[in-house]
């Protein structure tokens, strides 16, 4: 269908009516917008009798053509295009608003294309054009609104456009020439009482836009007062707020401390407005004011500290501002149901304490005198804000609200840790006293359980920062845990999390084990407390193995009781198995095996369930630490003995469940952990059995998890003289099976492809013996690696490129690899150039660059020959590629043999050029990505 105005209009209307074919219609419309015919059909679509949707599409088409296809505009038609744009703006001055705004963006894009070479004083000309008498057909307010809208989007369009660095600087300089005229206009709009509210708000938006562009703060003195006044007006509250936030976020704000100080004084004058919003429970206004206050404080932490160290008047100013942030943190109600703004200051409290600590010793001490009290107040507030609401209220919250509250408590936990960095023992002393007082009041029913829970939560939050040798307060706290109300699950849960958080501290104070182990064991046998109990028990046992023997019997009994009940969740059961491993590892082997036989017998009979496979994994992991006499025979190791029982059963189970990827993945994970354990013990007699089981599984249903297990097995055993033959057989068999599979049906096995490439790369990198001794054709492995570069999945492409890079560098040690590259290198280079030309995703271009660098580094002469052969082909690697750019690309590639960053930049630049994407938003994304990475 031809790209005519009539056809495009029908397509736009159909787009909004036909949901079924919307995607196909959208694709056609996008093609229309980038076509040469768009210059003709966009103007009829802007006729006044068209629907707003059609008019908007016409304006959007104009924007795309000017922004991305400016080179299509003949020089003699530029002046006519500018006049037409002004006419359209005047025509749509009364709306529709979305069309007017889009046309303002069009004029802005046109302006940026023209300045500075073809249009000087552009900002001044735009202002005067709308103020000329020839446009008196418009009402003054309408003309002013259109002008302000154009001036608003102009710096925004500059910020979103991509220019070469030199041109960007020239365009910015040209726009800056118009700043004074813009400020004069804005001053008139803000000061005049005759200006309609709509014009006043648009003037504030325009000011906000130019502030983000980089308008100097020193030029704003006369306007900021008006902005602060506007914040008291409901109609202009939001735009005034945004403008002030942009002022405080100004990138050069720290260069103007006096200006910022004046602005902070005006922020303090918003105190009454904030209090009124709190009293009226106007949460929207609270949110806006808190956002402004926190931004003002967070952007000026250094200035606040300097003022604090200054004279008393300025110190009072600084402290007052910090107290306003404290007030924002302390909003009444429960987050996120009653209020949703108290989370905003968390970042400030971190930055502020960090800046205090960065000062020199004398200044830091002076600041602590002032702000220790503030941070103690902050802790009191956070203890209140962290509390759960009453049960009857909490039960009415939906799942999303409960999750937000959980995340909010985690933010509080982080903030408490930052507070501890300043307060240290003073904070611990306060929490210890609060806990003692709360427990005393509990007996008289004068305290809510939420208050106790929040104190435990705070103690847990600072665990990471507490000195392992702390003895002044923690022993007292731990001794009080036995007095907690056992009937409240949330209190006991938090106490259990607290114990787990201090597992390392307990290892330095093993006398505390008597206080905490009974509480954890009670939780293990309680289904509602199993998660925190098993988490804590696992951490404490891991850190305290040297002190476990006196507690071994009750721990084993409690764990067995919990397992026998059979009502634990899978993860809790897995953690219990780890706990068993830690305890059994300190017992003699005969006792260990006696317990293992009792506990594991039912699970060995039911291995088909996924959870039990995971349980054995964790058991093996924790049994690695087994401490045994050096003269003990290897075959009496617990992991070896358990694995010896499990392997025969495992194959029977897998024959039934081999198609279940989760069962297979967890089985492989279990065997990986077992391998690590027996290799640490130097017990290798089961390696052949595991390799045999692996091959049996793989030849039925190849899966990535199996290749991951094979990788570990091969890396462990390929250098072992006793197992070289089995390892080589495993490698060769895997290669034959996988290459056959991938050559036949690669697209349906991307995970297997990725896993195979990873295995090959790791072996090539760490141990090339399997390649030296293999009977498999290395050329086929190389071909499969190149085939991987053709896959759709980025992870598979990356894994293939890593293998090929290792292969390219292996020629020095592996003559067969060098011969393969000589025979197949042209095929690889062809694939790389086609990928750069557009046949591979842009996201993997760094991989292509790294491969080109490896070719250049290890096979330079061959690369030069192959490159000359390929670039001589017409229309290669795609018809858009010119001979000139192709030859320049080849020269740049061959010249770069060391610098990975430069090679990647070259490939990224030419892949955009060869794909026809230079100057598009897609190219802009790539440029931004490259800049971020460098």
Secondary structure, DSSP 4 states (H G I P E B T S, - for coil): ----HHHHHHHHHHHHH-STTHHHHHHHHHHHHHSTTHHHHHHHTT-TTS-HHHHHHHHHHHHHHHHH-GGGS-GGGHHHHHHHHHHHHHHTTT--HHHHHHHHHHHHHHHHHHTTTT-SSHHHHHHHHHHSGGGTTS-HHHHHHHHHHHHHHHHHHHHH----HHHHHHHHHHHHTTHHHHHHHHHHHHH-TTS-HHHHHHHHHHHHHHHHHT--GGG-HHHHHHHHHHTTSGGGHHHHHHHHHHHHT-TTGGG-HHHHHHHHHHHHTTHHHHHHHHHTT-HHHHHHHHHHHHHHHHTTHHHHHHHHTS-HHHHHHHHHHHHHHHHHHT-SS-BTTTBS-TTTTHHHHHHHHHHHHHS-HHHHHHHHHHHHHHHHHHHHHHHHHTSPPPHHHHTTS-HHHHHHHHHHHHHHHHHHHHHHHHHTHHHHHHHHHHHHHHHHHHHTT-S-HHHHHHHHHHHHHTGGGS-TT--SSHHHHHHHGGGS-TT-HHHHHHHHHHHHHTHHHHHH-GGGHHHHHHHHHHHHT-GGGHHHHHHHHHHHHHHTGGG-GGGHHHHHHHHHHHHHH--S-HHHHHHHHHHHHHHHTTS-HHHHHHHHHHHHHHHHTTTTSHHHHHHHHHHHHHHTT----TTS-GGG-HHHHHHHHHHHHHHHHHHHHTT-HHHHHHHHHHHHHHHHHHHHTT--TTHHHHHHHHHHHHHHS--HHHHHHHHHHHHHHTT-TTTHHHHHHHHHHHHHHHHHHHHHHGGG-HHHHHHHHHHHHHHHHH-THHHHH--S-HHHHHHHHHHHTT-S-HHHHHHHHHHHHHHHGGGGT-HHHHHHHHHHHHHHHHHHHHIIIIIS-GGGHHHHHHHHHHHHHH-HHHHHHHHHHHHTSTT-S-TT--HHHHHHHHHHHHH-SS-HHHHHHHHHHHHHHHTT-TTSHHHHHHHHHHHHH-
